[in-house]
Amino acid sequence: MLAAADLVCWAKLICFAHVPSLARCEIAAFRYRVLHVAARFTRSARQMRLKIDRTWRWAAQIAAGFHRLRAAFA
């Protein structure tokens, strides 16, 4: 349980530091907004893509956070 909380905290710090509404929200709200999003990872031409439903309220912030996460570990 503590490892999961640590991973969520690191995700907030790395991915959503520039989005205060996601970086400072409670764990239940973060789980609903980010972790339960209807999305798919797809691979084509050696690229990995994250496809998020455009109607999701935090879709742009999640996509930007995913890019920051990839850049942090590249």
C-alpha positions in Angstrom: 0.0 0.0 0.0 2.8 2.4 0.8 4.6 1.7 -2.5 1.4 2.6 -4.4 1.1 5.8 -2.5 4.7 6.6 -3.3 4.2 5.9 -7.0 1.2 8.2 -7.1 3.2 11.0 -5.3 6.1 10.6 -7.8 3.6 10.7 -10.7 2.1 13.9 -9.3 5.6 15.5 -8.9 7.0 14.5 -12.3 3.9 14.7 -14.5 1.6 17.3 -13.0 3.8 19.8 -11.2 2.6 22.5 -13.7 -1.1 21.7 -13.1 -1.9 22.6 -9.6 -5.4 21.2 -9.7 -4.0 17.7 -10.4 -0.7 18.0 -8.4 -2.5 19.0 -5.1 -5.7 17.0 -5.3 -6.5 14.2 -2.9 -5.7 10.6 -3.8 -9.3 9.7 -4.6 -9.7 12.7 -6.9 -6.4 12.0 -8.6 -7.4 8.3 -9.1 -10.7 9.4 -10.7 -9.2 12.2 -12.9 -6.0 10.5 -14.1 -5.8 6.8 -13.4 -9.4 5.9 -14.4 -9.3 7.7 -17.8 -10.5 5.8 -20.8 -7.3 5.6 -22.8 -5.2 3.2 -24.9 -1.5 2.8 -25.5 -0.8 2.0 -29.2 2.5 1.3 -30.9 3.2 1.9 -34.6 6.4 2.8 -36.5 8.5 2.5 -33.3 6.4 5.1 -31.5 4.2 4.7 -28.5 1.1 6.8 -28.5 -1.5 7.5 -25.8 -5.0 7.8 -27.1 -7.3 9.6 -24.7 -11.0 10.4 -25.2 -11.1 14.1 -26.3 -14.2 14.8 -24.2 -12.4 13.9 -21.0 -11.9 17.1 -19.0 -8.3 16.6 -18.2 -7.2 15.0 -21.5 -4.7 17.8 -22.4 -3.1 17.8 -19.0 -2.8 14.0 -18.9 -1.2 14.0 -22.4 1.3 16.7 -21.4 2.1 14.9 -18.2 2.7 11.7 -20.1 5.2 13.6 -22.3 7.0 15.0 -19.3 7.2 11.5 -17.8 8.7 10.1 -21.0 11.2 13.0 -21.1 12.2 12.4 -17.5 13.2 8.8 -18.2 14.6 9.1 -21.7 
